[in-house]
Amino acid sequence: MSEKAEDLSITYTEDGVDIVKELDKEILSKGAWTTIIFRYQEWNRAKEEYGPEKYTIRRYQKRGGQYQQKSKFNISSKDQAKAVIAALEKWIGSE
């Protein structure tokens, strides 16, 4: 794993191909527990192209100077992301 939150990544490479290609990330909270939301694409081997954008929220715990992933929530489509945003805006948008 990594020592700094900024260095955490979900990119996964196999045989020289990025199977999971990280497009962007936002660090939502930092410290002993760090939360990051990533924007990414997955390689479709059958079509030999990247699929649609997806999003994942990951929680990391820092132990012994290294971050270790402890949990994740995958948002599988833009429609699901919009539904999450709408729910959050409904709950906290009027504050």
C-alpha positions as semicolon CSV with decimal commas, in nm:
position;residue;x (nm);y (nm);z (nm)
1;M;0,000;0,000;0,000
2;S;0,098;0,361;0,032
3;E;0,227;0,597;0,298
4;K;0,043;0,908;0,167
5;A;-0,326;0,939;0,082
6;E;-0,238;1,129;-0,236
7;D;-0,052;0,821;-0,364
8;L;-0,343;0,580;-0,324
9;S;-0,476;0,453;-0,658
10;I;-0,716;0,193;-0,792
11;T;-0,535;0,150;-1,125
12;Y;-0,477;-0,219;-1,189
13;T;-0,249;-0,331;-1,472
14;E;-0,226;-0,681;-1,616
15;D;0,001;-0,780;-1,907
16;G;0,070;-0,414;-1,982
17;V;-0,301;-0,319;-2,002
18;D;-0,475;-0,105;-1,743
19;I;-0,767;-0,334;-1,654
20;V;-0,892;-0,068;-1,410
21;K;-0,794;0,280;-1,527
22;E;-0,824;0,557;-1,269
23;L;-0,944;0,880;-1,432
24;D;-0,964;1,107;-1,129
25;K;-0,998;1,109;-0,751
26;E;-1,108;1,339;-0,472
27;I;-0,991;1,294;-0,115
28;L;-1,302;1,342;0,100
29;S;-1,129;1,308;0,438
30;K;-0,773;1,251;0,557
31;G;-0,618;1,114;0,872
32;A;-0,593;0,775;1,038
33;W;-0,907;0,694;0,838
34;T;-0,910;0,834;0,484
35;T;-1,203;0,837;0,241
36;I;-1,149;0,881;-0,133
37;I;-1,391;0,879;-0,425
38;F;-1,245;0,757;-0,754
39;R;-1,369;0,793;-1,112
40;Y;-1,255;0,501;-1,328
41;Q;-1,313;0,278;-1,629
42;E;-1,274;-0,097;-1,671
43;W;-1,122;-0,266;-1,975
44;N;-1,368;-0,483;-2,170
45;R;-1,157;-0,767;-2,311
46;A;-1,427;-0,887;-2,551
47;K;-1,472;-0,544;-2,712
48;E;-1,109;-0,439;-2,655
49;E;-1,215;-0,098;-2,526
50;Y;-1,290;0,077;-2,200
51;G;-1,644;0,067;-2,069
52;P;-1,845;0,356;-1,926
53;E;-1,725;0,563;-1,634
54;K;-1,785;0,421;-1,290
55;Y;-1,724;0,554;-0,941
56;T;-1,611;0,399;-0,616
57;I;-1,580;0,529;-0,262
58;R;-1,300;0,365;-0,066
59;R;-1,212;0,382;0,305
60;Y;-0,853;0,330;0,410
61;Q;-0,703;0,290;0,757
62;K;-0,346;0,393;0,826
63;R;-0,160;0,134;1,036
64;G;0,212;0,104;1,075
65;G;0,260;0,401;0,844
66;Q;0,076;0,233;0,553
67;Y;-0,280;0,276;0,427
68;Q;-0,486;-0,041;0,397
69;Q;-0,823;-0,057;0,224
70;K;-1,098;-0,146;0,471
71;S;-1,420;-0,096;0,274
72;K;-1,561;0,017;-0,058
73;F;-1,886;0,109;-0,225
74;N;-1,910;0,089;-0,603
75;I;-2,140;0,322;-0,797
76;S;-2,191;0,133;-1,121
77;S;-2,342;0,398;-1,348
78;K;-2,404;0,768;-1,397
79;D;-2,772;0,710;-1,319
80;Q;-2,688;0,556;-0,984
81;A;-2,445;0,842;-0,912
82;K;-2,719;1,095;-0,989
83;A;-2,957;0,910;-0,752
84;V;-2,697;0,929;-0,471
85;I;-2,647;1,301;-0,539
86;A;-3,024;1,363;-0,541
87;A;-3,068;1,185;-0,207
88;L;-2,783;1,381;-0,047
89;E;-2,914;1,712;-0,182
90;K;-3,259;1,630;-0,045
91;W;-3,116;1,554;0,299
92;I;-2,858;1,831;0,333
93;G;-2,931;2,074;0,050
94;S;-3,150;2,298;0,262
95;E;-2,898;2,341;0,545
